[in-house]
Amino acid sequence: MATTQTTTGPVVPATPGTPEGGGVEREFTVKARSQRQQIVGRFLRNKVGMTGLVIFLLLLAFGFLGPLVTGVDYADQDREFQSVPPGTAGYLLGSDAIGRDLMAGIMTGVQRSLFIVLLFVAIALPLGLLVGALAGYFGKWVDSLLMRLVDLILTVPLLVVLIVVASNFPGSRTPLGVGIILGLFGWLDLARIVRSQFLSLREKEYVEAAHAMGASNVRIIFKHLIPNALGSLIVWTTLAAATAIILEASLTYLGFGVNGANQTSLGRLVSDGVQAASTRPWLFYFPGITLLIIVLSINLIGDGIRDAFDPSNRRVRA
């Protein structure tokens, strides 16, 4: 009778992460990313926003680096080349009635228009944030008082308010003056946006926890509420910047914007070119197209930022 003998060797404990049979060891790790990294990543993958950003950067290079490359000053006049069409030697985009290079004028106009936008944002953003934060956080009579003030100003169209102010201060018809006027009256929509954000955020658990730990109102507003409303602030900034360029052009076209012999902007170039649009169309169309491209690029950037901050677009594993 055959006997079957079974040999039992020592039992080797299995090592975690090591497959049976001596296979290749593999380790799967998912690196957590911060909210800021996720937002930046979504924006960089947004084709619309990146297209607007590239166009805007090219316009910045054209406006600020172009004069250094060409070496042409818009104030220079050449009587031998008055109202020459585009393509003339030394005048790629033509010249105006007194012999100034139109391309140099557009470069200067881009600089002045962006300066107006920067000044507008620097004034309107703090004002709107302050009023909206106070109204939304404290509520009650503070909210009623500030919002009734906002509603009172909004009853009059913004362009009418700007015209009245500019007409009473003729010395303000410079890029600096126009930027200040736009900033002083351009924060109303932002105040409403911030107020609505703060009304919602102040009821969150982390705000109640901060109150329980004895945090001051100023610390809660700047440490907890404003960072959580940052998405709305950035989106408003981009979209309001495009609106400010259009308002500046509208004011200048109506005769209440940038004025003066040595003052110019894209709105001023468009306003001056309207009268010669039938005989010298390049004076109107080239500045007008540049103005539209700037507004379009800023709007595309704003759309990309808005999508990046949208929680519904979070397709990346944290």
GISULMO-V453149 format. One record per pair of residues at least 6 apart in sequence whose ideal C-beta (glycine too) atoms are under 7 Angstrom apart, sorted by the first residue. I is the first residue (numbers start at 1). GAP is how many residues later the second one is. D is the distance in whole Angstrom. If there is no record, write none. Layout:
I:GAP:D, I:GAP:D
//
This chain:
17:8:6, 17:10:7, 18:7:6, 30:287:6, 32:286:6, 33:285:6, 38:276:7, 38:278:6, 39:269:5, 39:270:6, 41:275:6, 42:265:7, 42:266:4, 42:271:6, 43:6:5, 43:261:5, 43:262:6, 43:265:4, 44:6:7, 46:258:4, 46:261:6, 46:262:6, 48:252:5, 48:255:6, 48:256:5, 49:251:6, 49:252:6, 49:254:6, 49:255:2, 49:256:6, 50:254:7, 51:249:6, 52:245:4, 52:246:7, 52:248:3, 52:249:4, 52:252:6, 53:248:5, 55:238:7, 55:242:4, 56:241:4, 56:242:7, 56:245:6, 59:51:6, 59:234:7, 59:235:6, 59:238:7, 62:45:6, 62:48:7, 63:44:5, 63:47:3, 63:48:5, 63:51:7, 64:47:6, 66:41:5, 67:37:7, 67:40:5, 70:34:7, 72:29:5, 72:32:4, 73:31:6, 74:26:6, 74:27:7, 74:30:4, 74:31:5, 74:34:5, 74:190:7, 75:187:7, 76:24:7, 77:21:5, 77:22:5, 77:23:6, 78:21:4, 79:20:5, 81:7:7, 81:10:6, 81:14:5, 81:18:5, 82:13:7, 82:15:6, 82:16:6, 82:17:5, 83:12:6, 83:13:7, 83:14:5, 83:197:6, 84:7:5, 84:10:6, 84:11:5, 85:9:5, 85:197:7, 86:6:7, 86:7:5, 86:8:4, 86:196:5, 88:6:7, 91:10:6, 92:11:5, 93:9:4, 93:10:4, 93:13:7, 93:189:6, 93:193:5, 94:8:5, 94:188:4, 95:6:6, 95:7:6, 96:6:6, 96:187:6, 102:180:7, 102:181:7, 102:184:6, 105:159:6, 105:164:6, 106:163:7, 106:180:6, 106:181:6, 106:184:5, 108:156:6, 109:155:6, 109:156:5, 109:157:4, 109:160:5, 109:178:6, 110:156:7, 110:180:7, 112:63:5, 112:146:7, 112:152:6, 112:153:4, 113:132:6, 113:135:7, 113:152:5, 113:153:5, 115:60:5, 115:64:7, 116:59:5, 116:62:6, 116:63:4, 116:66:7, 116:128:7, 116:132:5, 116:149:7, 117:124:5, 117:127:5, 117:128:6, 119:57:7, 119:60:3, 119:61:6, 119:64:6, 120:59:5, 120:62:4, 120:63:5, 120:66:6, 120:124:4, 121:116:6, 121:120:6, 122:61:7, 123:57:7, 123:60:3, 123:61:6, 124:59:5, 124:62:4, 124:63:4, 124:66:7, 124:116:7, 125:65:7, 125:112:6, 127:60:4, 128:59:3, 128:62:3, 128:63:5, 128:66:6, 129:61:7, 129:65:6, 129:104:7, 131:15:5, 131:60:4, 132:58:6, 132:59:4, 132:60:7, 132:61:7, 132:62:3, 132:63:4, 132:66:7, 133:61:6, 133:65:6, 133:88:6, 134:8:6, 134:12:6, 135:7:6, 135:8:4, 135:11:4, 135:12:6, 135:60:5, 136:58:6, 136:59:4, 136:60:7, 136:61:7, 136:62:3, 136:63:5, 136:66:7, 137:61:5, 137:65:6, 137:84:6, 137:88:7, 147:48:7, 150:38:5, 150:41:6, 150:42:7, 153:35:6, 154:34:6, 158:27:6, 159:88:7, 159:91:6, 161:24:5, 162:19:6, 162:23:6, 162:85:7, 162:89:6, 163:91:7, 163:93:5, 165:16:5, 166:6:6, 166:7:7, 166:15:6, 166:85:6, 166:90:4, 167:89:6, 171:6:7, 172:6:7, 172:9:6, 173:84:6, 173:85:6, 173:86:4, 173:87:7, 174:84:6, 174:86:7, 174:89:6, 175:83:6, 175:88:7, 175:90:6, 178:70:6, 178:73:7, 178:79:6, 178:80:6, 182:62:5, 182:65:6, 182:66:7, 186:54:7, 186:58:7, 190:46:5, 193:39:5, 193:43:6, 194:35:6, 197:32:4, 197:35:6, 198:27:6, 201:6:7, 201:24:5, 201:27:6, 201:28:7, 202:23:7, 206:18:6, 207:13:6, 207:17:6, 210:10:5, 210:14:6, 231:78:3, 234:71:5, 235:67:6, 235:70:6, 235:71:5, 235:74:7, 238:60:6, 238:63:5, 238:64:3, 238:67:6, 239:60:7, 239:63:5, 241:57:5, 242:53:5, 242:56:4, 242:57:5, 245:46:7, 245:49:6, 245:50:6, 246:49:6, 248:9:6, 248:17:6, 248:19:5, 249:17:7, 249:18:3, 249:21:6, 249:42:6, 251:6:4, 252:6:5, 252:13:7, 252:15:4, 252:16:5, 252:19:5, 253:14:7, 253:17:7, 253:18:5, 257:10:6, 257:11:7, 258:6:7, 258:7:5, 258:9:6, 258:10:5, 266:21:5, 266:24:6, 266:25:5, 269:18:4, 270:14:7, 270:17:5, 270:18:5, 270:21:6, 272:11:7, 273:10:4, 273:11:3, 273:14:6, 274:10:6, 276:7:5, 276:8:7, 277:7:4, 307:6:6
//
